[in-house]
Amino acid sequence: MQQVEDLNKHSSVENCKTKIIELELCTVDSNSSRSIEVESDRNKSDFKPKIVCGKSGHFASVEYKLETDEVTSAKDGKVWICKKYGNCEPLYIYTPSANVALLRHILQEKKINYIINDYSKDESCRNHKAIYYFQLGDLKPSQREFLVKQVKYGVKVISLIEEFERKLGYTEVGLLNSDYYIDDKSFSVLRRKHHTIPKRIVDLVLVMTLMPVAIPVGLLTALFIKIESPGKVLFKQKRAGLYNKEFEVIKFRSMRQDAESSGAKWASKNDNRVTKVGRFIRKMRIDELPQLINVLKGEMSMVGPRPEREVFIKELEKQIPYYRFRHAVKPGVTGYAQVQYPYGASLEDAVWKHKYDMYYIKHQSLWMDFKILAKTVTTVLFGKGV
C-alpha cells in the first residue's frame, strides 16, 4: 500500500481521476432504490477537505465533501465501488454516509480498491474472509444487523483502523475519532496499572546500566562544548510530559547560546544554529544522555513519544487529530516514531510521527520497548541519528 501523506497536505484540493455512473438495483427494502457509483479514469476534483477547529482552537475534525452534482444529490443507500488499482481484491467497508468522502479520499491515496456500503441481497461479501467497518456506533440498527448476519456466516467483521494498523505499522490519523479513544478494547493498555510497574523497573535498570558509560562520555562532551562556544554546557527547556504536566528536559547544549534570541523555532536537519560539536553529539544521540536524570526522576521513560514544547503543541493540535493524546503516557528518551521515521521538523513530519506515536501508545508492551531500544542502538552505532 502506498503511504498516505499528512493531513495538512490534504487541505489542498486533490485532482482525483473520477467519473460517476449511477445504476439502479434493489435494496434490502424493496420500496426504496440503491445507486452504485463506479469510478473510472477522468480528471475530476470531487473532494473538498476542510479542517474544523473547536471553540478552544484545537483540532476538532476534518471534513471531506464531495462536490459533484451526482454525489450531492445522491439518495441514502448509495454504493461506492472502485476497482481500478491492479488486481487486488476490494475491501468491503461499511460506514455512515457522512464518512464516505473521507474514506474514499484516504483509500484512493493508498491506491486501495473498495466497495463501500453494499447492503444488497446478493450477499457477495460472504465470499470474503473479512469485511470492515468505520464508526460502527453511528450505523443504523438495520445496518448493524446486516453485519451481525455476516458474522453468522463466518465472515470476520474488523475495524478499518485496526486493519490499517496491522498492515501499515502506524495509525492512520485521518480516521481518528472520539470513539477510537473511548473504546475499551482500543486503549485497554492504558488501564492496566500492572504495566507501569515493570516499565518503571526496566527504566531504572537501564539507567543504572548506562551510567558507567554515560558519565565519562558526558564529561568529555561537556569539555568539548565549553571549548567550542561560550555558554552553559547543559540546556534545560520546559516540555509537556505525562497528562500535559510540564517539566524541564535536560540536554547537552548543541546550539549557539543565542539560538532562540528571536523566538522559538523548529530545529531543522541542517540548522545553522547547531555548533560543530552539537552536530556530532546530535548524530550520535549523545546530547540526550542528561535525560537519564529525567528518567530517574520519573518525568520520562526510556521509551515513549518524544516530549514537545507547549508553544509548538498549541499550533500542532489545531491541524493534527488528537495531538495531545500523546501525553497519555510518559515521554521517552527514544521512541517508535524516532526509529521508524527519519529526522524532520515540519508539520508533515509531525503528522507522520504522530501516526507512529498513536500506534505505540495503543500497542505498547515491554517486548515492543526492547525492540525499539535495540533499533535505537543500531541507529546510533551506524551514525544515522533520529
FIFI-284280 format. One record per residue (C-alpha): residue number from 1; x, y, z. Coordinates in nm, 3 decimals. Each point is the difference from the previous one (the first is absolute). Layout:
% FIFI-284280
+-----+---------+---------+---------+
|  nr |       X |       Y |       Z |
+-----+---------+---------+---------+
| NUM |       X |       Y |       Z |
...
+-----+---------+---------+---------+
***
This chain:
% FIFI-284280
+-----+---------+---------+---------+
|  nr |       X |       Y |       Z |
+-----+---------+---------+---------+
|   1 |   0.000 |   0.000 |   0.000 |
|   2 |   0.118 |   0.350 |  -0.077 |
|   3 |   0.040 |   0.210 |   0.309 |
|   4 |  -0.247 |   0.286 |   0.029 |
|   5 |   0.154 |   0.343 |   0.046 |
|   6 |  -0.068 |   0.219 |   0.301 |
|   7 |  -0.336 |   0.155 |   0.081 |
|   8 |   0.114 |   0.354 |  -0.064 |
|   9 |   0.100 |  -0.083 |  -0.358 |
|  10 |  -0.354 |  -0.126 |  -0.051 |
|  11 |  -0.125 |   0.353 |   0.064 |
|  12 |   0.065 |   0.082 |  -0.365 |
|  13 |  -0.254 |  -0.135 |  -0.249 |
|  14 |   0.129 |  -0.323 |  -0.157 |
|  15 |  -0.058 |  -0.080 |  -0.368 |
|  16 |  -0.160 |  -0.341 |   0.015 |
|  17 |  -0.068 |  -0.197 |  -0.321 |
|  18 |  -0.368 |  -0.061 |   0.050 |
|  19 |  -0.311 |  -0.039 |  -0.206 |
|  20 |  -0.324 |  -0.096 |   0.166 |
|  21 |  -0.251 |  -0.230 |  -0.165 |
|  22 |  -0.329 |  -0.072 |   0.176 |
|  23 |  -0.176 |  -0.335 |  -0.035 |
|  24 |  -0.319 |  -0.108 |   0.171 |
|  25 |  -0.053 |  -0.328 |   0.185 |
|  26 |  -0.205 |  -0.131 |   0.289 |
|  27 |   0.078 |   0.067 |   0.364 |
|  28 |  -0.092 |  -0.204 |   0.306 |
|  29 |  -0.311 |   0.216 |   0.006 |
|  30 |  -0.188 |  -0.077 |  -0.320 |
|  31 |  -0.178 |   0.337 |   0.015 |
|  32 |   0.321 |   0.201 |  -0.036 |
|  33 |   0.283 |   0.011 |  -0.251 |
|  34 |   0.376 |  -0.023 |   0.024 |
|  35 |   0.252 |   0.160 |  -0.234 |
|  36 |   0.347 |  -0.128 |  -0.072 |
|  37 |   0.286 |   0.238 |  -0.073 |
|  38 |   0.279 |  -0.144 |  -0.214 |
|  39 |   0.323 |   0.191 |  -0.049 |
|  40 |   0.188 |   0.020 |  -0.329 |
|  41 |   0.287 |   0.214 |  -0.127 |
|  42 |  -0.079 |   0.364 |  -0.052 |
|  43 |   0.146 |   0.310 |   0.164 |
|  44 |  -0.256 |   0.115 |   0.250 |
|  45 |   0.046 |   0.204 |   0.320 |
|  46 |  -0.278 |  -0.148 |   0.210 |
|  47 |   0.156 |   0.020 |   0.347 |
|  48 |  -0.010 |   0.318 |   0.204 |
|  49 |   0.181 |  -0.044 |   0.333 |
|  50 |  -0.045 |   0.246 |   0.285 |
|  51 |   0.167 |   0.002 |   0.342 |
|  52 |  -0.246 |   0.089 |   0.277 |
|  53 |   0.122 |   0.142 |   0.333 |
|  54 |  -0.196 |   0.004 |   0.324 |
|  55 |  -0.083 |   0.306 |   0.208 |
|  56 |   0.326 |  -0.032 |   0.192 |
|  57 |   0.195 |   0.008 |  -0.328 |
|  58 |   0.114 |  -0.366 |   0.006 |
|  59 |  -0.060 |  -0.251 |  -0.278 |
|  60 |  -0.358 |  -0.125 |  -0.004 |
|  61 |  -0.038 |  -0.187 |  -0.328 |
|  62 |   0.069 |  -0.002 |  -0.369 |
|  63 |  -0.287 |   0.009 |  -0.243 |
|  64 |   0.020 |  -0.139 |  -0.351 |
|  65 |  -0.291 |   0.102 |  -0.219 |
|  66 |  -0.074 |  -0.132 |  -0.347 |
|  67 |  -0.058 |   0.284 |  -0.244 |
|  68 |  -0.148 |  -0.178 |  -0.305 |
|  69 |  -0.373 |   0.039 |  -0.065 |
|  70 |  -0.044 |  -0.377 |  -0.016 |
|  71 |   0.123 |  -0.033 |   0.358 |
|  72 |  -0.168 |   0.296 |   0.164 |
|  73 |  -0.335 |  -0.112 |  -0.139 |
|  74 |   0.059 |  -0.366 |   0.092 |
|  75 |  -0.266 |  -0.191 |   0.190 |
|  76 |   0.057 |  -0.204 |   0.314 |
|  77 |   0.123 |  -0.349 |  -0.079 |
|  78 |   0.262 |   0.090 |  -0.259 |
|  79 |   0.273 |  -0.257 |  -0.065 |
|  80 |   0.350 |   0.123 |  -0.084 |
|  81 |   0.224 |  -0.227 |  -0.206 |
|  82 |   0.362 |   0.043 |  -0.109 |
|  83 |   0.181 |  -0.281 |  -0.184 |
|  84 |   0.259 |   0.189 |  -0.201 |
|  85 |   0.315 |  -0.088 |   0.196 |
|  86 |   0.153 |  -0.313 |  -0.148 |
|  87 |  -0.121 |  -0.346 |   0.092 |
|  88 |  -0.035 |   0.048 |   0.377 |
|  89 |  -0.334 |  -0.101 |   0.149 |
|  90 |  -0.219 |   0.289 |   0.121 |
|  91 |  -0.062 |   0.056 |   0.370 |
|  92 |  -0.366 |  -0.026 |   0.102 |
|  93 |  -0.054 |   0.297 |   0.233 |
|  94 |  -0.309 |   0.112 |   0.193 |
|  95 |  -0.031 |   0.350 |   0.144 |
|  96 |  -0.255 |   0.281 |   0.044 |
|  97 |  -0.045 |   0.195 |  -0.324 |
|  98 |   0.155 |   0.312 |   0.156 |
|  99 |   0.338 |  -0.179 |   0.006 |
| 100 |   0.005 |  -0.120 |  -0.361 |
| 101 |   0.188 |   0.300 |  -0.143 |
| 102 |   0.272 |  -0.027 |   0.265 |
| 103 |   0.043 |  -0.375 |  -0.051 |
| 104 |   0.008 |   0.028 |  -0.378 |
| 105 |   0.265 |   0.270 |   0.024 |
| 106 |   0.227 |  -0.209 |   0.224 |
| 107 |  -0.057 |  -0.325 |  -0.190 |
| 108 |   0.077 |   0.165 |  -0.333 |
| 109 |   0.317 |   0.154 |   0.142 |
| 110 |   0.108 |  -0.349 |   0.102 |
| 111 |  -0.116 |  -0.146 |  -0.334 |
| 112 |  -0.235 |  -0.250 |   0.164 |
| 113 |  -0.303 |  -0.141 |  -0.180 |
| 114 |  -0.322 |   0.012 |   0.199 |
| 115 |  -0.373 |  -0.062 |   0.013 |
| 116 |  -0.167 |   0.227 |   0.253 |
| 117 |  -0.346 |  -0.061 |   0.151 |
| 118 |  -0.115 |  -0.291 |  -0.214 |
| 119 |  -0.301 |  -0.127 |   0.197 |
| 120 |  -0.152 |  -0.178 |  -0.300 |
| 121 |  -0.168 |  -0.341 |   0.021 |
| 122 |   0.259 |  -0.173 |  -0.217 |
| 123 |   0.209 |  -0.062 |   0.313 |
| 124 |   0.319 |   0.036 |  -0.208 |
| 125 |   0.207 |   0.101 |   0.299 |
| 126 |  -0.045 |  -0.351 |   0.140 |
| 127 |   0.247 |  -0.121 |  -0.258 |
| 128 |   0.269 |   0.194 |   0.188 |
| 129 |   0.169 |  -0.089 |   0.326 |
| 130 |  -0.039 |   0.349 |   0.145 |
| 131 |  -0.199 |   0.321 |  -0.031 |
| 132 |   0.079 |   0.330 |   0.169 |
| 133 |  -0.188 |   0.271 |   0.187 |
| 134 |   0.071 |   0.360 |   0.092 |
| 135 |  -0.199 |   0.171 |   0.279 |
| 136 |  -0.220 |  -0.299 |   0.063 |
| 137 |  -0.200 |   0.176 |   0.271 |
| 138 |  -0.141 |   0.251 |  -0.249 |
| 139 |  -0.144 |  -0.263 |  -0.234 |
| 140 |  -0.375 |  -0.054 |  -0.007 |
| 141 |  -0.132 |  -0.303 |   0.196 |
| 142 |  -0.088 |  -0.179 |  -0.325 |
| 143 |   0.352 |   0.058 |  -0.132 |
| 144 |   0.160 |  -0.133 |   0.318 |
| 145 |  -0.228 |  -0.302 |  -0.021 |
| 146 |   0.128 |  -0.060 |  -0.353 |
| 147 |   0.355 |  -0.018 |   0.136 |
| 148 |  -0.108 |  -0.236 |   0.278 |
| 149 |  -0.147 |  -0.233 |  -0.264 |
| 150 |   0.336 |  -0.009 |  -0.177 |
| 151 |   0.163 |  -0.122 |   0.321 |
| 152 |  -0.251 |  -0.287 |   0.006 |
| 153 |   0.128 |  -0.104 |  -0.342 |
| 154 |   0.361 |  -0.008 |   0.120 |
| 155 |   0.105 |   0.342 |  -0.128 |
| 156 |   0.236 |   0.198 |   0.223 |
| 157 |  -0.126 |   0.353 |   0.072 |
| 158 |   0.307 |   0.216 |   0.070 |
| 159 |   0.063 |   0.366 |   0.078 |
| 160 |   0.148 |   0.174 |  -0.305 |
| 161 |   0.244 |   0.195 |   0.221 |
| 162 |   0.128 |  -0.322 |   0.157 |
| 163 |   0.045 |  -0.157 |  -0.343 |
| 164 |   0.208 |   0.297 |  -0.115 |
| 165 |   0.207 |  -0.018 |   0.321 |
| 166 |   0.068 |  -0.368 |  -0.060 |
| 167 |   0.110 |   0.049 |  -0.360 |
| 168 |   0.175 |   0.337 |   0.022 |
| 169 |   0.155 |  -0.003 |   0.347 |
| 170 |  -0.140 |   0.341 |   0.088 |
| 171 |  -0.335 |   0.161 |   0.079 |
| 172 |  -0.168 |   0.186 |  -0.286 |
| 173 |  -0.078 |   0.330 |   0.176 |
| 174 |  -0.251 |   0.105 |  -0.265 |
| 175 |  -0.235 |  -0.267 |   0.140 |
| 176 |   0.034 |   0.093 |   0.367 |
| 177 |  -0.318 |   0.085 |   0.187 |
| 178 |  -0.122 |   0.014 |   0.358 |
| 179 |  -0.137 |  -0.357 |  -0.012 |
| 180 |   0.349 |  -0.129 |  -0.075 |
| 181 |   0.134 |   0.139 |   0.328 |
| 182 |  -0.298 |  -0.080 |   0.220 |
| 183 |  -0.026 |  -0.362 |  -0.114 |
| 184 |   0.114 |  -0.233 |   0.280 |
| 185 |   0.169 |  -0.243 |  -0.236 |
| 186 |   0.200 |   0.261 |  -0.192 |
| 187 |   0.189 |   0.150 |   0.293 |
| 188 |  -0.044 |  -0.256 |   0.276 |
| 189 |   0.379 |   0.006 |   0.044 |
| 190 |  -0.035 |   0.343 |   0.162 |
| 191 |  -0.228 |  -0.150 |   0.265 |
| 192 |   0.239 |  -0.281 |   0.092 |
| 193 |   0.170 |   0.135 |   0.311 |
| 194 |   0.224 |  -0.306 |   0.021 |
| 195 |   0.164 |   0.109 |  -0.327 |
| 196 |   0.149 |   0.316 |   0.152 |
| 197 |   0.193 |  -0.172 |   0.279 |
| 198 |   0.210 |  -0.236 |  -0.220 |
| 199 |   0.061 |   0.289 |  -0.241 |
| 200 |   0.129 |   0.216 |   0.285 |
| 201 |   0.225 |  -0.280 |   0.124 |
| 202 |   0.144 |  -0.045 |  -0.350 |
| 203 |   0.062 |   0.376 |  -0.022 |
| 204 |   0.196 |   0.003 |   0.327 |
| 205 |   0.202 |  -0.310 |  -0.093 |
| 206 |   0.093 |   0.152 |  -0.337 |
| 207 |   0.103 |   0.330 |   0.159 |
| 208 |   0.225 |  -0.177 |   0.249 |
| 209 |   0.149 |  -0.210 |  -0.278 |
| 210 |   0.074 |   0.303 |  -0.219 |
| 211 |   0.144 |   0.221 |   0.274 |
| 212 |   0.357 |  -0.147 |  -0.005 |
| 213 |   0.020 |   0.091 |  -0.371 |
| 214 |  -0.214 |   0.315 |   0.010 |
| 215 |   0.204 |   0.178 |   0.269 |
| 216 |   0.345 |  -0.005 |  -0.171 |
| 217 |  -0.155 |   0.069 |  -0.342 |
| 218 |  -0.197 |   0.284 |   0.153 |
| 219 |   0.310 |   0.157 |   0.158 |
| 220 |   0.188 |  -0.006 |  -0.333 |
| 221 |  -0.302 |   0.146 |  -0.178 |
| 222 |  -0.027 |   0.281 |   0.255 |
| 223 |   0.369 |   0.082 |  -0.051 |
| 224 |  -0.029 |   0.023 |  -0.379 |
| 225 |  -0.316 |   0.210 |   0.021 |
| 226 |   0.171 |   0.245 |   0.233 |
| 227 |   0.308 |   0.024 |  -0.222 |
| 228 |  -0.195 |   0.065 |  -0.321 |
| 229 |  -0.251 |   0.262 |   0.112 |
| 230 |  -0.084 |   0.217 |   0.303 |
| 231 |  -0.304 |  -0.078 |   0.208 |
| 232 |  -0.139 |  -0.270 |   0.223 |
| 233 |   0.081 |  -0.364 |  -0.071 |
| 234 |  -0.344 |  -0.131 |   0.095 |
| 235 |  -0.314 |   0.125 |  -0.165 |
| 236 |  -0.333 |  -0.004 |   0.188 |
| 237 |  -0.333 |   0.057 |  -0.165 |
| 238 |  -0.362 |  -0.044 |   0.105 |
| 239 |  -0.179 |  -0.283 |  -0.180 |
| 240 |  -0.344 |  -0.156 |   0.037 |
| 241 |   0.007 |  -0.331 |   0.185 |
| 242 |  -0.249 |  -0.254 |   0.131 |
| 243 |  -0.356 |   0.140 |   0.001 |
| 244 |   0.133 |   0.331 |  -0.141 |
| 245 |   0.194 |   0.079 |   0.318 |
| 246 |   0.306 |   0.205 |  -0.086 |
| 247 |   0.351 |  -0.093 |   0.112 |
| 248 |   0.352 |   0.113 |  -0.085 |
| 249 |   0.172 |  -0.229 |  -0.245 |
| 250 |   0.381 |  -0.007 |   0.031 |
| 251 |   0.230 |  -0.027 |  -0.302 |
| 252 |   0.355 |   0.087 |  -0.096 |
| 253 |  -0.002 |   0.333 |  -0.181 |
| 254 |   0.042 |  -0.059 |  -0.372 |
| 255 |  -0.080 |   0.350 |  -0.125 |
| 256 |   0.145 |   0.345 |   0.041 |
| 257 |  -0.092 |   0.178 |   0.321 |
| 258 |  -0.214 |   0.252 |  -0.195 |
| 259 |  -0.179 |  -0.264 |  -0.209 |
| 260 |  -0.347 |   0.124 |   0.092 |
| 261 |   0.065 |   0.368 |   0.053 |
| 262 |  -0.274 |   0.078 |  -0.253 |
| 263 |  -0.249 |  -0.252 |   0.139 |
| 264 |  -0.077 |  -0.374 |  -0.011 |
| 265 |   0.079 |  -0.172 |  -0.331 |
| 266 |  -0.019 |  -0.353 |  -0.136 |
| 267 |   0.338 |  -0.171 |  -0.004 |
| 268 |   0.086 |  -0.109 |  -0.354 |
| 269 |   0.233 |  -0.272 |  -0.128 |
| 270 |   0.271 |   0.241 |  -0.117 |
| 271 |  -0.072 |   0.273 |   0.253 |
| 272 |   0.272 |   0.268 |  -0.012 |
| 273 |  -0.054 |   0.067 |   0.370 |
| 274 |   0.153 |  -0.339 |   0.083 |
| 275 |   0.370 |   0.002 |   0.096 |
| 276 |   0.256 |  -0.248 |  -0.135 |
| 277 |   0.005 |  -0.190 |   0.327 |
| 278 |  -0.378 |   0.025 |   0.012 |
| 279 |  -0.034 |  -0.156 |  -0.344 |
| 280 |   0.210 |  -0.299 |   0.106 |
| 281 |  -0.172 |  -0.060 |   0.334 |
| 282 |  -0.341 |   0.029 |  -0.167 |
| 283 |   0.093 |  -0.255 |  -0.262 |
| 284 |   0.122 |  -0.241 |   0.267 |
| 285 |  -0.286 |   0.085 |   0.239 |
| 286 |   0.252 |   0.103 |   0.267 |
| 287 |  -0.190 |   0.326 |   0.059 |
| 288 |  -0.283 |  -0.210 |   0.148 |
| 289 |   0.215 |  -0.163 |   0.272 |
| 290 |  -0.093 |   0.253 |   0.274 |
| 291 |  -0.361 |  -0.110 |  -0.042 |
| 292 |   0.094 |  -0.306 |   0.203 |
| 293 |  -0.045 |   0.241 |   0.293 |
| 294 |  -0.357 |   0.067 |  -0.117 |
| 295 |  -0.056 |  -0.376 |  -0.011 |
| 296 |   0.134 |  -0.040 |   0.355 |
| 297 |  -0.235 |   0.273 |   0.119 |
| 298 |  -0.293 |  -0.179 |  -0.161 |
| 299 |  -0.074 |   0.284 |  -0.244 |
| 300 |   0.090 |  -0.210 |  -0.303 |
| 301 |   0.030 |  -0.361 |  -0.104 |
| 302 |   0.269 |  -0.157 |  -0.215 |
| 303 |  -0.259 |  -0.063 |  -0.273 |
| 304 |  -0.296 |   0.217 |  -0.089 |
| 305 |  -0.108 |   0.293 |  -0.219 |
| 306 |   0.262 |   0.276 |  -0.005 |
| 307 |  -0.094 |   0.295 |   0.226 |
| 308 |  -0.103 |   0.315 |  -0.186 |
| 309 |  -0.016 |   0.367 |   0.094 |
| 310 |  -0.335 |   0.155 |   0.086 |
| 311 |   0.049 |   0.282 |  -0.252 |
| 312 |   0.018 |  -0.256 |  -0.283 |
| 313 |  -0.273 |  -0.224 |   0.145 |
| 314 |  -0.253 |   0.284 |  -0.012 |
| 315 |   0.062 |   0.038 |  -0.371 |
| 316 |   0.019 |  -0.371 |  -0.081 |
| 317 |  -0.323 |  -0.094 |   0.177 |
| 318 |  -0.191 |   0.234 |  -0.230 |
| 319 |   0.089 |  -0.212 |  -0.301 |
| 320 |   0.087 |  -0.347 |   0.130 |
| 321 |  -0.283 |  -0.220 |   0.136 |
| 322 |   0.020 |  -0.059 |   0.376 |
| 323 |   0.359 |   0.116 |   0.022 |
| 324 |  -0.004 |   0.038 |   0.378 |
| 325 |  -0.094 |  -0.364 |   0.043 |
| 326 |   0.370 |  -0.075 |  -0.032 |
| 327 |   0.026 |   0.124 |   0.360 |
| 328 |  -0.207 |  -0.293 |   0.126 |
| 329 |   0.337 |  -0.171 |   0.062 |
| 330 |   0.336 |   0.125 |   0.122 |
| 331 |   0.225 |   0.153 |  -0.265 |
| 332 |   0.308 |  -0.202 |  -0.092 |
| 333 |   0.370 |   0.047 |  -0.062 |
| 334 |  -0.063 |  -0.196 |  -0.318 |
| 335 |  -0.320 |  -0.121 |  -0.161 |
| 336 |  -0.173 |  -0.195 |  -0.274 |
| 337 |  -0.037 |   0.312 |  -0.216 |
| 338 |   0.371 |   0.077 |   0.032 |
| 339 |   0.113 |  -0.341 |  -0.127 |
| 340 |  -0.267 |  -0.027 |  -0.270 |
| 341 |   0.012 |   0.348 |  -0.150 |
| 342 |   0.307 |   0.202 |  -0.105 |
| 343 |   0.093 |   0.328 |   0.165 |
| 344 |  -0.238 |   0.283 |  -0.086 |
| 345 |  -0.134 |   0.326 |   0.137 |
| 346 |  -0.301 |   0.102 |  -0.205 |
| 347 |  -0.375 |  -0.041 |   0.034 |
| 348 |   0.013 |  -0.293 |  -0.240 |
| 349 |   0.265 |  -0.168 |   0.215 |
| 350 |  -0.205 |   0.067 |   0.314 |
| 351 |  -0.302 |  -0.169 |  -0.159 |
| 352 |   0.198 |  -0.310 |  -0.096 |
| 353 |   0.157 |  -0.025 |   0.346 |
| 354 |  -0.346 |   0.036 |   0.154 |
| 355 |  -0.111 |  -0.303 |  -0.203 |
| 356 |   0.277 |  -0.210 |   0.152 |
| 357 |  -0.050 |   0.144 |   0.350 |
| 358 |  -0.371 |  -0.089 |  -0.007 |
| 359 |   0.089 |  -0.352 |  -0.111 |
| 360 |   0.253 |  -0.034 |   0.282 |
| 361 |  -0.238 |   0.123 |   0.269 |
| 362 |  -0.262 |  -0.253 |  -0.103 |
| 363 |   0.231 |  -0.298 |  -0.052 |
| 364 |   0.272 |   0.070 |   0.257 |
| 365 |   0.157 |  -0.288 |   0.187 |
| 366 |   0.333 |  -0.081 |   0.158 |
| 367 |   0.088 |  -0.212 |  -0.302 |
| 368 |  -0.074 |   0.292 |  -0.231 |
| 369 |   0.213 |   0.227 |   0.222 |
| 370 |   0.294 |  -0.239 |  -0.023 |
| 371 |  -0.028 |  -0.010 |  -0.380 |
| 372 |  -0.005 |   0.381 |  -0.015 |
| 373 |   0.305 |   0.021 |   0.229 |
| 374 |   0.186 |  -0.256 |  -0.213 |
| 375 |  -0.079 |   0.195 |  -0.316 |
| 376 |   0.111 |   0.322 |   0.170 |
| 377 |   0.337 |  -0.153 |   0.085 |
| 378 |   0.041 |  -0.115 |  -0.360 |
| 379 |  -0.095 |   0.344 |  -0.127 |
| 380 |   0.251 |   0.172 |   0.228 |
| 381 |   0.283 |  -0.242 |  -0.077 |
| 382 |  -0.040 |   0.060 |  -0.371 |
| 383 |  -0.020 |   0.375 |   0.057 |
| 384 |  -0.334 |   0.050 |  -0.169 |
| 385 |  -0.148 |   0.216 |   0.274 |
| 386 |  -0.372 |   0.021 |   0.070 |
+-----+---------+---------+---------+
***
